[in-house]
Amino acid sequence: MRLFVWHNLGLVLAGSFSVMAAIVLLVWYTMHVRAQSFRRIQELLFVDPVSGLGNMNMFYREALALVQNNPQGQHVLVCLDIVHFRHVNYQFGYQTGNEVLAAMGRRLRAWTGAGECCARLSGGHFACCLTARDWHELKGRLQALGEDFERSCRERKFDSSVRLVAGIALVQNLKMPLYRWLDQANYARREALRKPGRSFLVYNSRMQREQQRRKVLEERLELAVQHREFVPYFQPKVNMLDGSLVGSEALARWQHPGEGLIGPAHFIPVFEASGTIDKVDFCIYEGVCRCLQEWMQQGLQVLPVSCNFSAISFRRANFVQRIVETADRYGIPRNLLELELTESAFTNNAQVLASRMRELAALGFAISVDDFGCGYSSLGQLQHLRPQALKLDRSFISNGLSTQQARLILSTVISLARGLDMGLVCEGVETREQREALIAMGCQVGQGFYYAGPMPAEDFARILEKGSLK
């Protein structure tokens, strides 16, 4: 071997060098692949592929670093929302929606400066960590961003409802976790959505009190259901031609042990936002069945009661089963129970909800669409929903009797319901003039304070006993 190496020294050295080079190349290739894989993992973990911005993970990391590295600066967290972004996807397709998100990503990168960051959280929601010397500067920046976005929407021929809203939280206590500030900005964003004409709001002490109250109500929910604190109040439905009672609607009230009677406007939005409203829906529904059972046992002439259900309840896989089991457990004839769903709930998963409605109708339950005329594509939905009755939104009554044109629209809707052989209930009847105008248009059943407001079960039972409202 020594002689071979000595006589072939050049060949041996060349071979050794080749082997070493191959090992080096192999090591380099392995490290290169690992580096690429690491970068890809980082992109998946921290970068939104559609907008090109960072995602929630990246935002938490970058925003926290910005705030900690400049503790003397004034930072604000901004939650941005493209209002009705889903309508862009529905009307123009997901490719156009992705183009809007990518353009928004470029716009925000140009909009934010040094010492600031931005990210896409989900859907049409974005978050920014900004430095703000004063409110007027921040207000001007947000207005300019909103105007730029609205201009691009007009160029794309989007609906005028597609716009930007923002919620703002001032970062004041560095000891508070960053996600708490983001929660506050998001809460202010939702408040801005509920206020027409407002593009952005700053989280304030009033919102803080409301947020704390929401938390208290959410924590009380399970106990309230167990103790049957949610009770139905009954508002009569009346034949406006002769004043006779034809039924009622069960409306939710919360008999809180500490606060007394709480109206639905104070708790239903809370549980709808948390996705737990179905617990309230079924608590009220069971309360109605319990009342009907008691009235039948007392020998009263029982009339149909309509119960409101949220879209969240309708979408539950066991919804139909629970409806049937509860009615059968209390021995309630199914024709005495009418299930109401608001028309605006059909903007999402309309086919699922329509399927549930048809299944319940086949089982003998009456189905009605509440607040008809205030949602999207009302007329187009009727062929899918096939309800037994429509309840005209109260805005038809309060605003639909002032001009000849408004009366013509209302009269057309009433004729449509009659032509489709659907029952019709006009909500919000509050004056004699409204009653007479509705009768002249062909509407027979009315509901509103002109006749009676919502009342406890014992008061409604006395009306059933008398047989009339008089």
C-alpha angles and dihedrals in degrees: 000000000000091000091048092050091046094050093041100037095136093050092048092049091048091050092048091049091050092051091049091047090050090051091048091048091048091050091047092049091048091050091045092052091046090049091051091047090049091050090048091050089049090051092050092047100042112016129073106222096207103050097025090229127118118274130230093286092052092045094054091050097045097040092049091051092049093051095044094046092052106033093161094056125094109245130184131190115219125196111201124196130190098218114226091004089152089064089062089056092046097046103033104022135253093281090062089046090054090049090054091051092048091049089049089052091054091045093053093046089055092042097054120071139198113317092024135095140190137195143177112246103184140317107347093340122116134175131208134188107208139176112231124187093187141353096254091058092050092045091052092050093050093047091051091049092049093048091049091051094047090050091055090048091054090050090054092047093240122165113276090240090070103096144127126270126178139198119205132202124187112226101225108144111052091192091067114092114258093238089063090060090047089051089053092050089049091050090052089049091056089049090053090052090056094050114075114226096018118117099180140009135191119230108250142174093275091056089047091056091047091049091051090049091051089053092051091050093048091050090051095050100092093047091045091054092048092050093044092238091151106082133179121245114199125223114191124239111214137199097236093203096066104005094244121150113250102171144306145245121237112225123191123249129172115223095201115194093221105029102034122222114003120196122230094250089068099053112016094072089049094056093039089057092048093046093239099106090108089073090059092044093056093041089057092042092053089046089055091050090050091052093047090051092052093047092049090050089052090054095245121154099253120208129197118283123205118217124200120229128185123231086249090062094046091053094055110112092229096044097112092043093053092047092052096042094050094049092047093046090059093038095240118162107239094230088067092062122075119185118212128200123179115248093230090063089073094072086091128043092356093164093055093049093045090051091053091049094051091048092052092045089054088054091057102263120131115236126204136177112229126209090018112190099028098084136065125291092356097170094043092054096058095078089057100039100047094190123181092226143018126213111207113226112252089241087072089061099039095044103018100072101054101084137028091245092052091048090051091053092048092046090051092053091049091050090048092055091048091048091053090048093243126145115244131210122186112212125202099038102164108152139045089240091057091048093051093046092051093049089051090053092052102260113138108176121060137178128192149093092294085076105023142318127234111297139184119271094254092055092048090048089059089053090052089050092053092042095225144050093250 
